[in-house]
Amino acid sequence: MQRDIKNSHFKVIKSNNNKPKIEVEFKGETKTFFPEEFIAMILSKLKNNAKDYLDKDINDIFNLSFTFK
């Protein structure tokens, strides 16, 4: 994991409650997210890409289980 962190385009930092947060630079601003928020944004983007590709609304929902330690 430490090797992956060093090679990534974002930083992993510790939040006030000792949980990991992802720190990214976006359009000149530094933003931080909990991993769950980051995953939610990725899934939203994938849903929008599927909608555009299929040219119809995506109404089916899938559930993924993640554990962050």
PDB file of N, CA, C and O in Angstrom:
ATOM      1  N   MET A   1       0.826  -1.189   0.000  1.00  0.00           N
ATOM      2  CA  MET A   1       0.000   0.000   0.000  1.00  0.00           C
ATOM      3  C   MET A   1       0.871   1.253   0.000  1.00  0.00           C
ATOM      4  O   MET A   1       0.578   2.214  -0.712  1.00  0.00           O
ATOM      5  N   GLN A   2       1.924   1.248   0.783  1.00  0.00           N
ATOM      6  CA  GLN A   2       2.797   2.429   0.842  1.00  0.00           C
ATOM      7  C   GLN A   2       3.408   2.737  -0.526  1.00  0.00           C
ATOM      8  O   GLN A   2       3.543   3.904  -0.894  1.00  0.00           O
ATOM      9  N   ARG A   3       3.778   1.697  -1.283  1.00  0.00           N
ATOM     10  CA  ARG A   3       4.334   1.905  -2.622  1.00  0.00           C
ATOM     11  C   ARG A   3       3.284   2.523  -3.537  1.00  0.00           C
ATOM     12  O   ARG A   3       3.595   3.425  -4.315  1.00  0.00           O
ATOM     13  N   ASP A   4       2.042   2.045  -3.451  1.00  0.00           N
ATOM     14  CA  ASP A   4       0.953   2.592  -4.264  1.00  0.00           C
ATOM     15  C   ASP A   4       0.695   4.046  -3.933  1.00  0.00           C
ATOM     16  O   ASP A   4       0.447   4.856  -4.825  1.00  0.00           O
ATOM     17  N   ILE A   5       0.752   4.381  -2.648  1.00  0.00           N
ATOM     18  CA  ILE A   5       0.525   5.766  -2.226  1.00  0.00           C
ATOM     19  C   ILE A   5       1.586   6.684  -2.830  1.00  0.00           C
ATOM     20  O   ILE A   5       1.271   7.782  -3.290  1.00  0.00           O
ATOM     21  N   LYS A   6       2.836   6.239  -2.830  1.00  0.00           N
ATOM     22  CA  LYS A   6       3.929   7.063  -3.368  1.00  0.00           C
ATOM     23  C   LYS A   6       3.776   7.306  -4.862  1.00  0.00           C
ATOM     24  O   LYS A   6       4.202   8.351  -5.353  1.00  0.00           O
ATOM     25  N   ASN A   7       3.179   6.369  -5.604  1.00  0.00           N
ATOM     26  CA  ASN A   7       3.058   6.479  -7.059  1.00  0.00           C
ATOM     27  C   ASN A   7       1.740   7.078  -7.522  1.00  0.00           C
ATOM     28  O   ASN A   7       1.495   7.152  -8.726  1.00  0.00           O
ATOM     29  N   SER A   8       0.896   7.503  -6.615  1.00  0.00           N
ATOM     30  CA  SER A   8      -0.422   8.010  -7.002  1.00  0.00           C
ATOM     31  C   SER A   8      -0.389   9.513  -7.252  1.00  0.00           C
ATOM     32  O   SER A   8       0.582  10.190  -6.914  1.00  0.00           O
ATOM     33  N   HIS A   9      -1.458  10.022  -7.847  1.00  0.00           N
ATOM     34  CA  HIS A   9      -1.585  11.441  -8.155  1.00  0.00           C
ATOM     35  C   HIS A   9      -2.333  12.182  -7.056  1.00  0.00           C
ATOM     36  O   HIS A   9      -2.819  13.292  -7.276  1.00  0.00           O
ATOM     37  N   PHE A  10      -2.427  11.596  -5.911  1.00  0.00           N
ATOM     38  CA  PHE A  10      -3.097  12.214  -4.776  1.00  0.00           C
ATOM     39  C   PHE A  10      -2.360  11.822  -3.506  1.00  0.00           C
ATOM     40  O   PHE A  10      -1.542  10.902  -3.501  1.00  0.00           O
ATOM     41  N   LYS A  11      -2.664  12.531  -2.438  1.00  0.00           N
ATOM     42  CA  LYS A  11      -2.066  12.225  -1.139  1.00  0.00           C
ATOM     43  C   LYS A  11      -3.105  11.553  -0.259  1.00  0.00           C
ATOM     44  O   LYS A  11      -4.299  11.833  -0.366  1.00  0.00           O
ATOM     45  N   VAL A  12      -2.652  10.681   0.595  1.00  0.00           N
ATOM     46  CA  VAL A  12      -3.511  10.114   1.629  1.00  0.00           C
ATOM     47  C   VAL A  12      -3.074  10.752   2.935  1.00  0.00           C
ATOM     48  O   VAL A  12      -1.921  10.631   3.349  1.00  0.00           O
ATOM     49  N   ILE A  13      -4.026  11.442   3.585  1.00  0.00           N
ATOM     50  CA  ILE A  13      -3.734  12.144   4.825  1.00  0.00           C
ATOM     51  C   ILE A  13      -4.642  11.631   5.936  1.00  0.00           C
ATOM     52  O   ILE A  13      -5.597  10.896   5.686  1.00  0.00           O
ATOM     53  N   LYS A  14      -4.334  12.025   7.149  1.00  0.00           N
ATOM     54  CA  LYS A  14      -5.130  11.616   8.298  1.00  0.00           C
ATOM     55  C   LYS A  14      -6.117  12.737   8.632  1.00  0.00           C
ATOM     56  O   LYS A  14      -5.734  13.904   8.708  1.00  0.00           O
ATOM     57  N   SER A  15      -7.379  12.378   8.828  1.00  0.00           N
ATOM     58  CA  SER A  15      -8.397  13.372   9.190  1.00  0.00           C
ATOM     59  C   SER A  15      -8.369  13.621  10.695  1.00  0.00           C
ATOM     60  O   SER A  15      -7.607  12.984  11.422  1.00  0.00           O
ATOM     61  N   ASN A  16      -9.196  14.541  11.153  1.00  0.00           N
ATOM     62  CA  ASN A  16      -9.270  14.866  12.583  1.00  0.00           C
ATOM     63  C   ASN A  16      -9.656  13.663  13.434  1.00  0.00           C
ATOM     64  O   ASN A  16      -9.213  13.539  14.575  1.00  0.00           O
ATOM     65  N   ASN A  17     -10.481  12.776  12.880  1.00  0.00           N
ATOM     66  CA  ASN A  17     -10.913  11.600  13.641  1.00  0.00           C
ATOM     67  C   ASN A  17     -10.069  10.364  13.323  1.00  0.00           C
ATOM     68  O   ASN A  17     -10.502   9.229  13.525  1.00  0.00           O
ATOM     69  N   ASN A  18      -8.853  10.610  12.821  1.00  0.00           N
ATOM     70  CA  ASN A  18      -7.862   9.552  12.585  1.00  0.00           C
ATOM     71  C   ASN A  18      -8.205   8.618  11.426  1.00  0.00           C
ATOM     72  O   ASN A  18      -7.619   7.541  11.314  1.00  0.00           O
ATOM     73  N   LYS A  19      -9.140   9.007  10.565  1.00  0.00           N
ATOM     74  CA  LYS A  19      -9.482   8.215   9.385  1.00  0.00           C
ATOM     75  C   LYS A  19      -8.698   8.751   8.184  1.00  0.00           C
ATOM     76  O   LYS A  19      -8.326   9.924   8.157  1.00  0.00           O
ATOM     77  N   PRO A  20      -8.447   7.892   7.194  1.00  0.00           N
ATOM     78  CA  PRO A  20      -7.733   8.381   6.002  1.00  0.00           C
ATOM     79  C   PRO A  20      -8.632   9.282   5.158  1.00  0.00           C
ATOM     80  O   PRO A  20      -9.842   9.075   5.063  1.00  0.00           O
ATOM     81  N   LYS A  21      -8.007  10.280   4.553  1.00  0.00           N
ATOM     82  CA  LYS A  21      -8.683  11.147   3.593  1.00  0.00           C
ATOM     83  C   LYS A  21      -7.809  11.242   2.358  1.00  0.00           C
ATOM     84  O   LYS A  21      -6.590  11.087   2.434  1.00  0.00           O
ATOM     85  N   ILE A  22      -8.426  11.492   1.239  1.00  0.00           N
ATOM     86  CA  ILE A  22      -7.722  11.652  -0.026  1.00  0.00           C
ATOM     87  C   ILE A  22      -7.640  13.140  -0.323  1.00  0.00           C
ATOM     88  O   ILE A  22      -8.654  13.837  -0.331  1.00  0.00           O
ATOM     89  N   GLU A  23      -6.432  13.618  -0.566  1.00  0.00           N
ATOM     90  CA  GLU A  23      -6.222  15.028  -0.865  1.00  0.00           C
ATOM     91  C   GLU A  23      -5.804  15.155  -2.324  1.00  0.00           C
ATOM     92  O   GLU A  23      -4.830  14.539  -2.755  1.00  0.00           O
ATOM     93  N   VAL A  24      -6.546  15.956  -3.078  1.00  0.00           N
ATOM     94  CA  VAL A  24      -6.260  16.148  -4.505  1.00  0.00           C
ATOM     95  C   VAL A  24      -6.224  17.631  -4.829  1.00  0.00           C
ATOM     96  O   VAL A  24      -6.834  18.450  -4.143  1.00  0.00           O
ATOM     97  N   GLU A  25      -5.509  17.953  -5.869  1.00  0.00           N
ATOM     98  CA  GLU A  25      -5.484  19.312  -6.404  1.00  0.00           C
ATOM     99  C   GLU A  25      -6.360  19.311  -7.641  1.00  0.00           C
ATOM    100  O   GLU A  25      -6.131  18.530  -8.564  1.00  0.00           O
ATOM    101  N   PHE A  26      -7.374  20.190  -7.671  1.00  0.00           N
ATOM    102  CA  PHE A  26      -8.308  20.243  -8.786  1.00  0.00           C
ATOM    103  C   PHE A  26      -8.589  21.695  -9.120  1.00  0.00           C
ATOM    104  O   PHE A  26      -9.093  22.453  -8.291  1.00  0.00           O
ATOM    105  N   LYS A  27      -8.255  22.074 -10.351  1.00  0.00           N
ATOM    106  CA  LYS A  27      -8.448  23.447 -10.825  1.00  0.00           C
ATOM    107  C   LYS A  27      -7.838  24.458  -9.863  1.00  0.00           C
ATOM    108  O   LYS A  27      -8.450  25.476  -9.541  1.00  0.00           O
ATOM    109  N   GLY A  28      -6.626  24.162  -9.411  1.00  0.00           N
ATOM    110  CA  GLY A  28      -5.900  25.081  -8.550  1.00  0.00           C
ATOM    111  C   GLY A  28      -6.320  25.080  -7.086  1.00  0.00           C
ATOM    112  O   GLY A  28      -5.777  25.842  -6.286  1.00  0.00           O
ATOM    113  N   GLU A  29      -7.277  24.236  -6.728  1.00  0.00           N
ATOM    114  CA  GLU A  29      -7.741  24.146  -5.339  1.00  0.00           C
ATOM    115  C   GLU A  29      -7.387  22.790  -4.755  1.00  0.00           C
ATOM    116  O   GLU A  29      -7.429  21.774  -5.448  1.00  0.00           O
ATOM    117  N   THR A  30      -7.041  22.782  -3.478  1.00  0.00           N
ATOM    118  CA  THR A  30      -6.805  21.533  -2.775  1.00  0.00           C
ATOM    119  C   THR A  30      -8.107  21.106  -2.113  1.00  0.00           C
ATOM    120  O   THR A  30      -8.720  21.869  -1.365  1.00  0.00           O
ATOM    121  N   LYS A  31      -8.518  19.881  -2.397  1.00  0.00           N
ATOM    122  CA  LYS A  31      -9.763  19.345  -1.830  1.00  0.00           C
ATOM    123  C   LYS A  31      -9.455  18.023  -1.146  1.00  0.00           C
ATOM    124  O   LYS A  31      -8.550  17.295  -1.553  1.00  0.00           O
ATOM    125  N   THR A  32     -10.227  17.720  -0.090  1.00  0.00           N
ATOM    126  CA  THR A  32     -10.057  16.446   0.603  1.00  0.00           C
ATOM    127  C   THR A  32     -11.386  15.702   0.661  1.00  0.00           C
ATOM    128  O   THR A  32     -12.453  16.301   0.793  1.00  0.00           O
ATOM    129  N   PHE A  33     -11.289  14.383   0.557  1.00  0.00           N
ATOM    130  CA  PHE A  33     -12.464  13.530   0.557  1.00  0.00           C
ATOM    131  C   PHE A  33     -12.184  12.272   1.368  1.00  0.00           C
ATOM    132  O   PHE A  33     -11.055  11.782   1.400  1.00  0.00           O
ATOM    133  N   PHE A  34     -13.211  11.758   2.015  1.00  0.00           N
ATOM    134  CA  PHE A  34     -13.114  10.432   2.605  1.00  0.00           C
ATOM    135  C   PHE A  34     -13.197   9.420   1.460  1.00  0.00           C
ATOM    136  O   PHE A  34     -13.800   9.720   0.430  1.00  0.00           O
ATOM    137  N   PRO A  35     -12.611   8.236   1.612  1.00  0.00           N
ATOM    138  CA  PRO A  35     -12.656   7.254   0.518  1.00  0.00           C
ATOM    139  C   PRO A  35     -14.080   6.966   0.020  1.00  0.00           C
ATOM    140  O   PRO A  35     -14.293   6.782  -1.178  1.00  0.00           O
ATOM    141  N   GLU A  36     -15.048   6.928   0.935  1.00  0.00           N
ATOM    142  CA  GLU A  36     -16.439   6.658   0.531  1.00  0.00           C
ATOM    143  C   GLU A  36     -16.961   7.742  -0.403  1.00  0.00           C
ATOM    144  O   GLU A  36     -17.689   7.444  -1.349  1.00  0.00           O
ATOM    145  N   GLU A  37     -16.597   8.997  -0.147  1.00  0.00           N
ATOM    146  CA  GLU A  37     -17.026  10.096  -1.015  1.00  0.00           C
ATOM    147  C   GLU A  37     -16.378   9.972  -2.386  1.00  0.00           C
ATOM    148  O   GLU A  37     -17.019  10.192  -3.414  1.00  0.00           O
ATOM    149  N   PHE A  38     -15.104   9.617  -2.386  1.00  0.00           N
ATOM    150  CA  PHE A  38     -14.356   9.476  -3.630  1.00  0.00           C
ATOM    151  C   PHE A  38     -14.948   8.370  -4.499  1.00  0.00           C
ATOM    152  O   PHE A  38     -15.129   8.553  -5.703  1.00  0.00           O
ATOM    153  N   ILE A  39     -15.246   7.230  -3.894  1.00  0.00           N
ATOM    154  CA  ILE A  39     -15.859   6.110  -4.615  1.00  0.00           C
ATOM    155  C   ILE A  39     -17.228   6.516  -5.166  1.00  0.00           C
ATOM    156  O   ILE A  39     -17.571   6.158  -6.293  1.00  0.00           O
ATOM    157  N   ALA A  40     -18.007   7.253  -4.386  1.00  0.00           N
ATOM    158  CA  ALA A  40     -19.331   7.703  -4.837  1.00  0.00           C
ATOM    159  C   ALA A  40     -19.217   8.592  -6.070  1.00  0.00           C
ATOM    160  O   ALA A  40     -20.032   8.492  -6.987  1.00  0.00           O
ATOM    161  N   MET A  41     -18.207   9.464  -6.097  1.00  0.00           N
ATOM    162  CA  MET A  41     -18.017  10.332  -7.267  1.00  0.00           C
ATOM    163  C   MET A  41     -17.635   9.512  -8.502  1.00  0.00           C
ATOM    164  O   MET A  41     -18.103   9.786  -9.607  1.00  0.00           O
ATOM    165  N   ILE A  42     -16.790   8.514  -8.304  1.00  0.00           N
ATOM    166  CA  ILE A  42     -16.393   7.657  -9.425  1.00  0.00           C
ATOM    167  C   ILE A  42     -17.602   6.896  -9.971  1.00  0.00           C
ATOM    168  O   ILE A  42     -17.785   6.811 -11.185  1.00  0.00           O
ATOM    169  N   LEU A  43     -18.425   6.345  -9.079  1.00  0.00           N
ATOM    170  CA  LEU A  43     -19.611   5.605  -9.524  1.00  0.00           C
ATOM    171  C   LEU A  43     -20.610   6.519 -10.231  1.00  0.00           C
ATOM    172  O   LEU A  43     -21.244   6.099 -11.199  1.00  0.00           O
ATOM    173  N   SER A  44     -20.758   7.749  -9.770  1.00  0.00           N
ATOM    174  CA  SER A  44     -21.644   8.711 -10.448  1.00  0.00           C
ATOM    175  C   SER A  44     -21.147   9.000 -11.858  1.00  0.00           C
ATOM    176  O   SER A  44     -21.933   9.072 -12.803  1.00  0.00           O
ATOM    177  N   LYS A  45     -19.843   9.162 -11.986  1.00  0.00           N
ATOM    178  CA  LYS A  45     -19.258   9.423 -13.304  1.00  0.00           C
ATOM    179  C   LYS A  45     -19.474   8.224 -14.227  1.00  0.00           C
ATOM    180  O   LYS A  45     -19.811   8.392 -15.398  1.00  0.00           O
ATOM    181  N   LEU A  46     -19.278   7.009 -13.695  1.00  0.00           N
ATOM    182  CA  LEU A  46     -19.505   5.807 -14.505  1.00  0.00           C
ATOM    183  C   LEU A  46     -20.962   5.706 -14.945  1.00  0.00           C
ATOM    184  O   LEU A  46     -21.244   5.328 -16.082  1.00  0.00           O
ATOM    185  N   LYS A  47     -21.886   6.043 -14.049  1.00  0.00           N
ATOM    186  CA  LYS A  47     -23.310   6.012 -14.388  1.00  0.00           C
ATOM    187  C   LYS A  47     -23.617   7.001 -15.502  1.00  0.00           C
ATOM    188  O   LYS A  47     -24.348   6.678 -16.438  1.00  0.00           O
ATOM    189  N   ASN A  48     -23.060   8.209 -15.407  1.00  0.00           N
ATOM    190  CA  ASN A  48     -23.285   9.211 -16.453  1.00  0.00           C
ATOM    191  C   ASN A  48     -22.677   8.783 -17.780  1.00  0.00           C
ATOM    192  O   ASN A  48     -23.267   9.007 -18.837  1.00  0.00           O
ATOM    193  N   ASN A  49     -21.496   8.166 -17.731  1.00  0.00           N
ATOM    194  CA  ASN A  49     -20.877   7.666 -18.965  1.00  0.00           C
ATOM    195  C   ASN A  49     -21.744   6.589 -19.602  1.00  0.00           C
ATOM    196  O   ASN A  49     -21.920   6.583 -20.821  1.00  0.00           O
ATOM    197  N   ALA A  50     -22.288   5.679 -18.799  1.00  0.00           N
ATOM    198  CA  ALA A  50     -23.161   4.621 -19.322  1.00  0.00           C
ATOM    199  C   ALA A  50     -24.425   5.225 -19.934  1.00  0.00           C
ATOM    200  O   ALA A  50     -24.879   4.794 -20.993  1.00  0.00           O
ATOM    201  N   LYS A  51     -24.982   6.222 -19.260  1.00  0.00           N
ATOM    202  CA  LYS A  51     -26.183   6.894 -19.773  1.00  0.00           C
ATOM    203  C   LYS A  51     -25.898   7.516 -21.141  1.00  0.00           C
ATOM    204  O   LYS A  51     -26.684   7.367 -22.077  1.00  0.00           O
ATOM    205  N   ASP A  52     -24.765   8.216 -21.246  1.00  0.00           N
ATOM    206  CA  ASP A  52     -24.409   8.841 -22.520  1.00  0.00           C
ATOM    207  C   ASP A  52     -24.159   7.805 -23.613  1.00  0.00           C
ATOM    208  O   ASP A  52     -24.574   7.989 -24.757  1.00  0.00           O
ATOM    209  N   TYR A  53     -23.482   6.722 -23.259  1.00  0.00           N
ATOM    210  CA  TYR A  53     -23.161   5.678 -24.230  1.00  0.00           C
ATOM    211  C   TYR A  53     -24.418   4.970 -24.725  1.00  0.00           C
ATOM    212  O   TYR A  53     -24.572   4.721 -25.921  1.00  0.00           O
ATOM    213  N   LEU A  54     -25.314   4.650 -23.795  1.00  0.00           N
ATOM    214  CA  LEU A  54     -26.531   3.921 -24.150  1.00  0.00           C
ATOM    215  C   LEU A  54     -27.644   4.831 -24.651  1.00  0.00           C
ATOM    216  O   LEU A  54     -28.634   4.369 -25.218  1.00  0.00           O
ATOM    217  N   ASP A  55     -27.468   6.125 -24.435  1.00  0.00           N
ATOM    218  CA  ASP A  55     -28.451   7.138 -24.824  1.00  0.00           C
ATOM    219  C   ASP A  55     -29.812   6.882 -24.191  1.00  0.00           C
ATOM    220  O   ASP A  55     -30.851   7.066 -24.825  1.00  0.00           O
ATOM    221  N   LYS A  56     -29.792   6.454 -22.931  1.00  0.00           N
ATOM    222  CA  LYS A  56     -31.027   6.312 -22.167  1.00  0.00           C
ATOM    223  C   LYS A  56     -30.701   6.390 -20.681  1.00  0.00           C
ATOM    224  O   LYS A  56     -29.557   6.207 -20.266  1.00  0.00           O
ATOM    225  N   ASP A  57     -31.738   6.667 -19.890  1.00  0.00           N
ATOM    226  CA  ASP A  57     -31.552   6.784 -18.452  1.00  0.00           C
ATOM    227  C   ASP A  57     -31.156   5.447 -17.838  1.00  0.00           C
ATOM    228  O   ASP A  57     -31.591   4.384 -18.281  1.00  0.00           O
ATOM    229  N   ILE A  58     -30.339   5.527 -16.830  1.00  0.00           N
ATOM    230  CA  ILE A  58     -29.923   4.347 -16.077  1.00  0.00           C
ATOM    231  C   ILE A  58     -30.672   4.384 -14.754  1.00  0.00           C
ATOM    232  O   ILE A  58     -30.442   5.267 -13.928  1.00  0.00           O
ATOM    233  N   ASN A  59     -31.565   3.426 -14.558  1.00  0.00           N
ATOM    234  CA  ASN A  59     -32.366   3.410 -13.341  1.00  0.00           C
ATOM    235  C   ASN A  59     -32.018   2.265 -12.406  1.00  0.00           C
ATOM    236  O   ASN A  59     -32.338   2.314 -11.218  1.00  0.00           O
ATOM    237  N   ASP A  60     -31.367   1.236 -12.930  1.00  0.00           N
ATOM    238  CA  ASP A  60     -30.990   0.110 -12.089  1.00  0.00           C
ATOM    239  C   ASP A  60     -29.845   0.520 -11.176  1.00  0.00           C
ATOM    240  O   ASP A  60     -28.920   1.222 -11.585  1.00  0.00           O
ATOM    241  N   ILE A  61     -29.926   0.079  -9.965  1.00  0.00           N
ATOM    242  CA  ILE A  61     -28.906   0.429  -8.978  1.00  0.00           C
ATOM    243  C   ILE A  61     -28.175  -0.835  -8.585  1.00  0.00           C
ATOM    244  O   ILE A  61     -28.785  -1.890  -8.408  1.00  0.00           O
ATOM    245  N   PHE A  62     -26.877  -0.725  -8.451  1.00  0.00           N
ATOM    246  CA  PHE A  62     -26.102  -1.857  -7.976  1.00  0.00           C
ATOM    247  C   PHE A  62     -25.448  -1.466  -6.665  1.00  0.00           C
ATOM    248  O   PHE A  62     -25.244  -0.287  -6.376  1.00  0.00           O
ATOM    249  N   ASN A  63     -25.133  -2.456  -5.900  1.00  0.00           N
ATOM    250  CA  ASN A  63     -24.595  -2.227  -4.565  1.00  0.00           C
ATOM    251  C   ASN A  63     -23.215  -2.870  -4.469  1.00  0.00           C
ATOM    252  O   ASN A  63     -23.034  -4.038  -4.813  1.00  0.00           O
ATOM    253  N   LEU A  64     -22.253  -2.094  -3.999  1.00  0.00           N
ATOM    254  CA  LEU A  64     -20.909  -2.607  -3.792  1.00  0.00           C
ATOM    255  C   LEU A  64     -20.567  -2.462  -2.320  1.00  0.00           C
ATOM    256  O   LEU A  64     -20.891  -1.448  -1.702  1.00  0.00           O
ATOM    257  N   SER A  65     -19.930  -3.443  -1.770  1.00  0.00           N
ATOM    258  CA  SER A  65     -19.516  -3.363  -0.382  1.00  0.00           C
ATOM    259  C   SER A  65     -18.018  -3.101  -0.321  1.00  0.00           C
ATOM    260  O   SER A  65     -17.227  -3.794  -0.962  1.00  0.00           O
ATOM    261  N   PHE A  66     -17.644  -2.104   0.447  1.00  0.00           N
ATOM    262  CA  PHE A  66     -16.240  -1.759   0.650  1.00  0.00           C
ATOM    263  C   PHE A  66     -15.959  -1.700   2.137  1.00  0.00           C
ATOM    264  O   PHE A  66     -16.820  -1.342   2.941  1.00  0.00           O
ATOM    265  N   THR A  67     -14.758  -2.053   2.475  1.00  0.00           N
ATOM    266  CA  THR A  67     -14.295  -1.893   3.857  1.00  0.00           C
ATOM    267  C   THR A  67     -13.013  -1.086   3.803  1.00  0.00           C
ATOM    268  O   THR A  67     -12.059  -1.476   3.131  1.00  0.00           O
ATOM    269  N   PHE A  68     -12.985   0.019   4.494  1.00  0.00           N
ATOM    270  CA  PHE A  68     -11.790   0.846   4.572  1.00  0.00           C
ATOM    271  C   PHE A  68     -11.219   0.726   5.964  1.00  0.00           C
ATOM    272  O   PHE A  68     -11.882   1.035   6.954  1.00  0.00           O
ATOM    273  N   LYS A  69      -9.981   0.274   6.029  1.00  0.00           N
ATOM    274  CA  LYS A  69      -9.324   0.119   7.327  1.00  0.00           C
ATOM    275  C   LYS A  69      -8.131   1.018   7.435  1.00  0.00           C
ATOM    276  O   LYS A  69      -7.452   1.023   8.462  1.00  0.00           O
TER     277      LYS A  69
END
